[in-house]
Amino acid sequence: MSATCSQHILDVRPMPPRERHATLFHVWGRMPEGDSLLLVNDHDPLPLYYQFAAEQTGLFRWEYLEAGPLVWRVSISKGAFE
């Protein structure tokens, strides 16, 4: 049996800012290990990175794919990383 990894796309730009982190962590919590989340945002999500670093230490990989000035795209992979 082979495992299939998926990429989930979450564009938070149309959401009210107060709902963004909660929505993202809800999606993250439902994702299996090995999947990734493509976050699309209207600003640098650095505060989100710090939240991941504090709450998901060693369980994610963060990679900027596009860094503004109008759109930021970040791939966040779920798994055991050192």
Rosetta blueprint (number, residue, H / E / L):
1 M L
2 S L
3 A L
4 T L
5 C L
6 S L
7 Q E
8 H E
9 I E
10 L E
11 D E
12 V L
13 R L
14 P L
15 M L
16 P L
17 P H
18 R H
19 E H
20 R H
21 H H
22 A H
23 T H
24 L H
25 F H
26 H H
27 V H
28 W H
29 G H
30 R H
31 M L
32 P L
33 E L
34 G L
35 D L
36 S E
37 L E
38 L E
39 L E
40 V E
41 N E
42 D L
43 H L
44 D L
45 P L
46 L H
47 P H
48 L H
49 Y H
50 Y H
51 Q H
52 F H
53 A H
54 A H
55 E H
56 Q L
57 T L
58 G L
59 L L
60 F E
61 R E
62 W E
63 E E
64 Y E
65 L E
66 E E
67 A E
68 G L
69 P L
70 L L
71 V L
72 W E
73 R E
74 V E
75 S E
76 I E
77 S E
78 K E
79 G L
80 A L
81 F L
82 E L
